[in-house]
Amino acid sequence: MARAVRGETNRLGGSRERQYRRGAQSVHAERDPTTHILGAATSRSRPSRARPAADRREGRRSGGDQGGGRRCGGGQRRPVALLSQGASLSGAELQGASLFGAELQGGSLEGAQLQGARLDDAQLQGATLEGAGLLGASLNRAQLQGASLLRARLLGASLDQAVLEAADLSDASLWRIYGLTHFATVAAIRMSGESWLPLWKSLISAFDRRWNDKEYHDLRTTIESLPPGELRDEALKRIESLDCRTPDKTLASCDPSAPPPPEAVTWRKALEAARVDEEAYAEALAKALKELVCSGDDAIYVVRGAGFQERLKAAGAAASSLIDDLTNKDSKDCPVSASLTDADKAKLLRIKQNATKKPGG
């Protein structure tokens, strides 16, 4: 039985349950549970476990500004059905979607458009969200151990009780992130070049853009174009954290010259205090990835995930012992190794070879 992530009946007709079933039949299910998202725009191509590199690049080029999304007949957004662990959603347009509790460990959401989306309790360990648009998204209690948020646009995102161990926040846009820092878990993060100002980069521009009333209006217009219902209403509520006219004094001002409120300073200090050097980060990342895939024998789709393999590459030589365990079918430290094919192991060994290759070698 496929497990459904919370969604809203839309204008495509039929009950919510019937639409979930229809979505489940639209992809070849390699494993259960299958995760469905309703109320989201379609991705640029059907989500799969291994999208070709050319498709991923095209997804990034065509990702749009704040979104807008491809639509199917009559201007309606159709349901998106996707597989869970290790899934590839690179460039997917999921504005206002609910991925509550989604199990996307080791998956790739590179360049995904998730403005106003709900990712509360999402399992994103070892995933890559590089360049993802997470403006006004909710990541409360999200598990982000070993995840990459490199160049992610997290403006106005909620991170209450999120777990950010061995996460990469380099070059991320962090203006107006909020949530109770003392309930969040932040440790051994990689962070440099991050921005705490009301500036952001769109996917189609190499230059910083100032966040202002027009940008907020454009984002609201995108979310308002979703089918009417609870999902859209909740997404509109979430993105209010980006309204320059908000009366909430705990949020940073849209005026970059204004001093930040104590709450914003607390978040910045918490993240900066958890920052470690490159060597320590690689070790922490390798440890997080090992805990992810070696704690049981059901992590085969995580290991095969594009996101997980990118994170292995990021760990470099520090991940060598983990790869040794994964490629040893008799490994007692990593039971999933017994389920990996020769092709799986060949990919992992290439990652190790490239990581340990000496310059000029």
VENPE-V719680 format. One record per backbone hydrogen bond with DSSP energy under -0.5 kcal/mol. NH is the residue of the N-H (numbers start at 1). CO is the residue of the C=O. E is the energy in kcal/mol with one decimal. If there is no record, write none. Layout:
BEGIN
NH&CO&E + NH&CO&E
END
This chain:
BEGIN
3&34&-0.8 + 5&36&-1.0 + 13&10&-1.2 + 19&15&-2.1 + 20&16&-2.1 + 21&17&-2.1 + 22&18&-2.4 + 23&19&-2.4 + 24&20&-2.3 + 25&21&-1.5 + 26&23&-1.3 + 27&24&-0.7 + 29&27&-0.8 + 30&28&-0.8 + 35&82&-1.3 + 37&80&-2.5 + 42&70&-1.1 + 48&88&-1.2 + 56&52&-1.9 + 57&53&-2.4 + 58&54&-2.2 + 59&55&-2.4 + 60&56&-1.8 + 61&57&-2.2 + 62&58&-2.6 + 63&60&-0.7 + 70&42&-0.6 + 72&76&-3.1 + 75&72&-1.0 + 76&72&-0.8 + 76&73&-1.1 + 80&37&-2.3 + 81&79&-0.5 + 82&35&-2.1 + 86&105&-2.0 + 87&84&-2.4 + 88&48&-2.5 + 89&87&-0.6 + 89&108&-4.0 + 91&110&-2.1 + 92&89&-2.3 + 94&92&-0.8 + 94&113&-2.7 + 96&115&-2.2 + 97&94&-2.0 + 98&38&-0.6 + 99&97&-0.6 + 99&118&-3.5 + 101&120&-2.4 + 102&99&-2.4 + 104&102&-1.1 + 104&123&-1.8 + 106&125&-2.2 + 107&104&-2.2 + 108&87&-2.5 + 109&107&-0.5 + 109&128&-3.4 + 111&130&-2.4 + 112&109&-2.2 + 113&92&-3.3 + 114&112&-0.9 + 114&133&-2.5 + 116&135&-2.2 + 117&114&-2.1 + 118&97&-2.8 + 119&117&-0.6 + 119&138&-3.2 + 121&140&-2.4 + 122&119&-2.0 + 123&102&-3.2 + 124&122&-1.0 + 124&143&-2.0 + 126&145&-2.3 + 127&124&-1.8 + 128&107&-2.0 + 129&127&-0.5 + 129&148&-3.3 + 131&150&-2.5 + 132&129&-2.3 + 133&112&-2.8 + 134&132&-1.0 + 134&153&-2.1 + 136&155&-2.5 + 137&134&-2.1 + 138&117&-2.5 + 139&137&-0.6 + 139&158&-3.0 + 141&160&-2.2 + 142&139&-1.9 + 143&122&-2.7 + 144&142&-0.8 + 144&163&-2.1 + 146&165&-2.6 + 147&144&-2.0 + 148&127&-2.2 + 149&147&-0.5 + 149&168&-3.0 + 151&170&-2.6 + 152&149&-2.3 + 153&132&-2.8 + 154&152&-1.0 + 154&173&-1.9 + 156&175&-2.0 + 157&154&-2.2 + 158&137&-2.3 + 159&157&-0.5 + 159&178&-3.3 + 161&180&-0.7 + 162&159&-1.9 + 163&142&-2.8 + 164&162&-0.6 + 164&185&-4.1 + 166&187&-2.4 + 167&164&-0.6 + 168&147&-2.1 + 169&167&-0.6 + 169&190&-3.5 + 171&192&-2.6 + 172&169&-1.7 + 173&152&-2.5 + 174&172&-0.7 + 174&195&-3.3 + 177&174&-1.7 + 178&157&-2.1 + 181&179&-0.8 + 183&180&-1.4 + 184&180&-0.7 + 184&181&-0.7 + 185&162&-2.7 + 186&184&-0.6 + 187&164&-1.3 + 189&274&-1.9 + 190&167&-2.4 + 191&189&-0.5 + 195&172&-2.6 + 199&197&-3.0 + 200&209&-2.0 + 203&64&-0.7 + 205&202&-1.1 + 209&200&-3.2 + 211&198&-3.3 + 216&212&-2.1 + 217&213&-2.5 + 218&214&-2.5 + 219&215&-2.1 + 220&216&-2.6 + 221&217&-2.3 + 222&218&-1.9 + 223&219&-2.2 + 224&220&-3.0 + 225&221&-1.0 + 225&222&-0.6 + 226&223&-1.8 + 233&229&-2.3 + 234&230&-2.6 + 235&231&-2.2 + 236&232&-2.6 + 237&233&-1.8 + 238&234&-2.2 + 239&235&-2.1 + 240&237&-1.0 + 241&238&-1.4 + 242&239&-2.3 + 243&240&-1.6 + 244&242&-0.5 + 246&243&-1.9 + 249&247&-0.7 + 251&248&-1.1 + 256&254&-0.8 + 258&255&-1.9 + 264&261&-0.6 + 265&261&-2.0 + 266&262&-2.4 + 267&263&-1.7 + 268&264&-2.2 + 269&265&-2.7 + 270&266&-2.3 + 271&267&-2.3 + 272&268&-2.6 + 273&269&-2.3 + 274&270&-0.9 + 275&272&-0.9 + 276&189&-2.0 + 281&277&-2.5 + 282&278&-2.5 + 283&279&-1.9 + 284&280&-2.3 + 285&281&-2.9 + 286&282&-2.5 + 287&283&-2.1 + 288&284&-2.3 + 289&285&-2.5 + 290&286&-2.1 + 291&287&-2.3 + 292&288&-1.5 + 293&289&-2.0 + 294&290&-2.5 + 303&299&-2.3 + 304&300&-1.7 + 305&301&-0.6 + 305&302&-1.0 + 306&49&-0.6 + 306&86&-0.6 + 307&106&-1.0 + 308&106&-1.9 + 309&305&-2.2 + 310&306&-1.9 + 311&307&-2.0 + 312&308&-2.2 + 313&309&-1.9 + 314&310&-1.9 + 315&311&-1.5 + 316&312&-0.9 + 316&313&-0.7 + 318&315&-1.4 + 319&316&-1.9 + 320&317&-1.9 + 323&319&-2.4 + 324&320&-2.3 + 325&321&-2.0 + 326&322&-2.4 + 327&323&-2.0 + 328&325&-0.8 + 329&327&-0.8 + 331&328&-2.3 + 336&296&-0.7 + 337&334&-2.1 + 338&335&-1.6 + 339&336&-1.8 + 340&336&-0.6 + 340&337&-0.9 + 345&341&-2.3 + 346&342&-2.2 + 347&343&-1.8 + 348&344&-1.9 + 349&345&-2.6 + 350&346&-1.8 + 351&347&-1.8 + 352&348&-2.1 + 353&349&-2.7 + 354&350&-2.5 + 355&351&-1.8 + 356&352&-2.0 + 357&353&-0.8 + 361&358&-2.8
END
